[in-house]
Structures are given as structure tokens and as C-alpha cells.
Amino acid sequence: MLYCILGTDREDSLEARMAARPAHVERLKALQAEGRLVLAGPNPAVDANDPGPAGFTGSLIVAEFPSLKDAEDWAATDPYVSSGVYKHVSVKPFRKVLPE
């Protein structure tokens, strides 16, 4: 089943985010190589693809996991969690409708 993982950044997270990004992206690439990643990306803090020093407010990941617990466990071990980038992470089942 698909799950939506929504991480919310703490204030002033940009430096920690950039430091943890290579390890974070590596985990996402592993999901992609397994054919389980639907999409992933950050939420810029301002209305721009490159928010510069404004940074980001969080990230969205939609990926396939065997169960909600597996998705929660995967999210809990993300480098953005362990490095303190995220102040909160929400994991919910997700049903893709479109595009078909």
C-alpha cells in the first residue's frame, strides 16, 4: 500500500537540512531503485523553486510499504529526523486516484 510521509521542519532548519540531505536522498534513491517511490520533494518556505536562505518548511514523500508500521519505522529512521530537521512527522495511508 502507498503511504504519505509529511515531515514538518523546525525553525531555522536549513543548515541542518543541507548537512543531512545526502543521506536523506540516498534512502529515497534506494526506495526508487526498488520501484517503491512515487514522489518526494521539499516544501519551499517561499513561492520559488529555489527558496535561498528562506529554506524549507517540510517535505512530502509518497512511497509503497508493506504496512503502516513499516512506513512509520522507515520515516522514524530518516536522517532528517535524527539530525533534528523535522519537528514533526506524519505518516498516513494514501490511495492514488490520478493520474491513472
RAVENWO-V314133 format. One record per pair of residues at least 6 apart in sequence whose ideal C-beta (glycine too) atoms are under 8 Angstrom apart, sorted by the first residue. I is the first residue (numbers start at 1). J is the second residue. Records with the same first field share a line. If there is no record, write none. Layout:
BEGIN
I->J + J
END
This chain:
BEGIN
1->64 + 65 + 66 + 67 + 93 + 94
2->38 + 62 + 63 + 64 + 93 + 94 + 95 + 96
3->62 + 63 + 64 + 65 + 68 + 71 + 91 + 92 + 93 + 94
4->60 + 61 + 62 + 90 + 91 + 92 + 93 + 94
5->59 + 60 + 61 + 62 + 63 + 71 + 74 + 75 + 89 + 90 + 91
6->58 + 59 + 60 + 61 + 89 + 90 + 91 + 92
7->58 + 59 + 61 + 75 + 78 + 80 + 81 + 85 + 86 + 88 + 89
8->57 + 58 + 86 + 87 + 88 + 89 + 90
9->17 + 55 + 56 + 57 + 58 + 59 + 85 + 86 + 87
10->84 + 85 + 86 + 87
12->55
13->55 + 56 + 84 + 85 + 86
14->53 + 55 + 56
16->83 + 84 + 85
17->55 + 56 + 80 + 85
19->83
20->79 + 80 + 82 + 83 + 85
23->79
24->78 + 79 + 80
27->78 + 79
28->37 + 40 + 61
31->37 + 63
35->64
36->63 + 64 + 65
37->61 + 62 + 63 + 64
38->62 + 63 + 64 + 96
39->60 + 61 + 62
40->59 + 60 + 61 + 62 + 63
41->59 + 60
42->56 + 58 + 59
43->56 + 57 + 58 + 59 + 60
44->50 + 51 + 54 + 55 + 56 + 57
45->51 + 54 + 55 + 56 + 57
46->54
48->54
58->86
59->80 + 86
61->75
62->94 + 96
63->71
65->71 + 74
68->91 + 93
71->91
72->91
75->81 + 89 + 91
76->89
78->86 + 89
79->85
80->86
81->89
END
